[in-house]
Amino acid sequence: MAWIMLVIAGVLEVAWAYSMKLSDGFSRPLPAVLTVVLMTASFGLLSFSMRTIPLGTAYTIWTGIGAVGAFVLGIAVLGEQFTVQRAIAAALIVSGLVLMKLSAPS
């Protein structure tokens, strides 16, 4: 259950990053409030997952999901530039996440 909560927390991290972008520096009230709500939920689920998953593993996976998710969302939704170098960087992050998961105690 902790791993499921951690993945959901990571997805919520992507969602709050996107809503923060939409808030235009917190100058738009609805996306700004949504950012705070999603952030709170994301941190709460991360905290829950840390009851059983080691700190280093949980935090690394949470931030990795957020980083790669924001990268993909930026390209797919916001029209950000795709380059081979950025794709390689994202692939390296994913490989690090896989290694972190494989090295975590069961």
C-alpha positions in Angstrom: 0.0 0.0 0.0 2.9 2.4 0.8 4.2 2.1 -2.8 0.8 2.8 -4.3 0.6 5.9 -2.0 4.1 7.0 -3.1 3.2 6.7 -6.8 0.0 8.7 -6.3 2.0 11.3 -4.3 4.4 11.6 -7.3 1.5 12.0 -9.7 0.1 14.7 -7.5 3.5 16.4 -7.5 3.2 16.7 -11.3 -0.3 18.0 -10.9 0.7 20.7 -8.5 3.6 21.7 -10.5 1.3 22.1 -13.5 -1.3 24.1 -11.5 1.5 26.3 -10.2 2.5 27.1 -13.8 -1.1 27.9 -14.6 -1.3 30.2 -11.5 1.1 32.6 -13.2 3.2 33.3 -10.1 0.2 32.8 -7.8 -1.6 35.7 -9.5 -4.6 33.6 -10.6 -6.6 32.5 -7.5 -8.1 29.2 -8.7 -4.9 27.6 -9.9 -3.1 29.0 -6.9 -5.6 27.4 -4.5 -5.5 24.1 -6.5 -1.7 24.2 -6.2 -1.8 24.4 -2.4 -4.5 21.6 -2.2 -2.5 19.3 -4.5 0.7 20.1 -2.7 -0.8 19.2 0.7 -2.2 15.9 -0.7 1.1 15.0 -2.3 3.1 15.7 0.9 0.5 13.9 3.0 0.8 10.7 0.8 4.6 11.0 0.8 4.5 11.2 4.6 2.2 8.1 4.8 4.5 6.1 2.5 7.5 7.0 4.6 6.1 5.0 7.5 7.4 1.9 5.8 9.6 3.0 2.8 13.1 4.4 3.8 13.4 8.2 3.5 16.1 8.1 0.8 14.1 5.7 -1.4 10.7 7.4 -0.9 12.0 10.9 -1.5 14.0 10.0 -4.5 11.2 8.2 -6.2 8.7 11.0 -5.4 10.9 13.7 -6.8 11.8 11.5 -9.8 8.2 10.9 -10.7 7.7 14.6 -10.4 10.7 15.5 -12.5 10.0 13.1 -15.3 6.2 13.7 -15.2 6.7 17.5 -15.4 9.1 16.9 -18.3 6.6 14.8 -20.2 3.7 17.1 -19.3 5.7 20.2 -20.4 6.3 18.6 -23.8 2.8 17.1 -24.3 0.7 19.9 -23.0 2.7 23.1 -22.8 4.6 22.7 -26.1 8.0 22.7 -24.5 11.0 21.7 -26.6 11.9 18.0 -26.9 15.6 17.4 -27.4 17.6 14.2 -27.4 19.6 15.5 -24.5 16.5 16.1 -22.4 15.1 12.7 -23.3 18.4 11.0 -22.2 18.3 13.0 -18.9 14.8 11.8 -18.3 15.8 8.2 -19.1 18.7 8.4 -16.7 16.3 9.6 -14.0 13.9 6.7 -14.7 16.8 4.2 -14.6 17.8 5.7 -11.2 14.3 5.3 -9.9 14.2 1.6 -11.0 17.5 1.0 -9.3 16.3 2.7 -6.1 13.1 0.6 -6.1 15.1 -2.6 -6.7 17.5 -1.8 -3.9 14.7 -1.0 -1.4 13.9 -3.6 1.3 10.7 -5.5 0.5 
